[in-house]
Amino acid sequence: MSAPSFFLRRYHADDETAAIEVWRRTWQVAYPHIDFAARLDWWRERWRKELVPITQIVVVEISGALSGFVTVDAATGYLDQIVVAPEAWGCGIAHVLVAEAKRIAPAGLDLFVNEDNARAIRFYEKNGFVRAGAGTHSLSGAPTCRMIWRP
């Protein structure tokens, strides 16, 4: 099976519905015991008030459909979200989005990942990130791992 062809571009306001739906579907697969549909209002508000005004958002399209995105605060190097639709996992898109994040914040990136998300931790380590501490998610109380990438 060949990897799908995809296209990177900057986020536009009319991408909101598709981006939020990709976020919901992706997180629902990663954490099936959590009802992410019940969190959509919270996420939509966070998206509009915290991410869109502050971060650079790059989306990936496959066959014209928004299939993932990355959000990076260029001023601080904080990578808040990297999301790839589950049907596109394993196609290399996440690696391309990390490369885009590194382009946006060439001095370095910081992020927090849930400690129980071993798949994500392995992914970040393969992309040059190292563990740099631990924390606790402010809303869920779940343990997190701080990871950093420096050129």
Secondary structure as UniProt FT lines:
FT   STRAND          6..10
FT   HELIX           13..15
FT   HELIX           16..30
FT   TURN            32..33
FT   HELIX           36..39
FT   HELIX           40..46
FT   HELIX           47..51
FT   TURN            52..54
FT   STRAND          56..62
FT   TURN            63..64
FT   STRAND          65..73
FT   TURN            74..77
FT   STRAND          78..84
FT   HELIX           86..88
FT   TURN            89..90
FT   HELIX           93..104
FT   TURN            106..107
FT   STRAND          109..114
FT   TURN            115..116
FT   HELIX           118..126
FT   TURN            127..128
FT   STRAND          130..136
FT   TURN            138..140
FT   STRAND          143..149
//
